[in-house]
Amino acid sequence: MKLNPLERLVREIDNRESDEIKEELYTHIIEWLDEKTCPVCADWPDEHAKHCTICDGTRKIYIDYSHLYIPE
């Protein structure tokens, strides 16, 4: 099973010290990331989509909107 970079990072974080990092990462994902269908391989057959270099075969991309945040 191929994982996108965010899923891979979350799965690699396992020790107690990193629980805080996991929590922050999950918060960021929930608040700022929007999951979209990969525009490159959306119309490719499944066999070809496995080799997409944009989404690593997951058929998903994430748009990060945190740079648009304007503090009050």
C-alpha positions in Angstrom: 0.0 0.0 0.0 1.4 3.4 -1.0 1.0 6.2 1.5 1.0 9.9 0.7 3.7 11.9 2.4 1.4 13.1 5.3 0.2 9.6 6.0 3.8 8.2 5.9 4.9 10.9 8.4 2.1 10.2 10.8 2.7 6.5 10.8 6.5 7.0 11.4 5.8 9.1 14.5 5.5 6.5 17.3 7.2 7.5 20.6 5.6 9.3 23.5 7.5 12.5 23.0 6.0 12.8 19.6 2.3 12.7 20.7 2.3 16.5 20.8 3.7 16.6 17.2 1.0 14.1 16.1 -1.7 16.3 17.7 -0.4 19.4 16.0 -0.1 17.6 12.7 -3.7 16.3 12.9 -4.9 19.8 13.8 -3.2 21.2 10.8 -4.6 18.5 8.5 -8.1 19.1 9.7 -8.0 22.9 9.7 -5.9 23.7 6.7 -5.7 20.8 4.2 -8.3 20.1 1.6 -8.2 16.6 -0.1 -8.7 16.7 -3.8 -8.6 14.1 -6.6 -5.3 14.1 -8.4 -5.8 16.2 -11.5 -3.0 14.3 -13.4 -4.1 10.7 -13.1 -7.9 11.2 -12.5 -8.8 9.8 -15.9 -6.0 7.2 -16.1 -6.7 3.4 -15.8 -5.9 2.0 -12.3 -2.8 0.2 -13.6 -1.2 3.4 -14.9 -2.3 5.6 -11.9 -0.2 3.5 -9.6 2.8 5.1 -11.2 1.7 8.8 -10.9 4.6 10.9 -9.6 2.3 13.7 -8.4 0.2 11.7 -5.9 2.4 8.6 -5.6 -0.4 6.4 -6.8 -2.9 7.4 -4.1 -5.1 9.4 -6.6 -5.2 12.2 -3.9 -3.5 15.5 -3.5 -3.7 17.9 -0.6 -4.1 21.7 -0.9 -2.6 23.6 2.0 -4.4 26.8 2.8 -2.5 27.8 5.9 -0.5 30.4 4.0 -3.8 32.3 3.6 -4.3 32.6 7.3 -4.4 36.2 8.5 -4.1 36.5 12.3 -6.6 38.7 14.0 
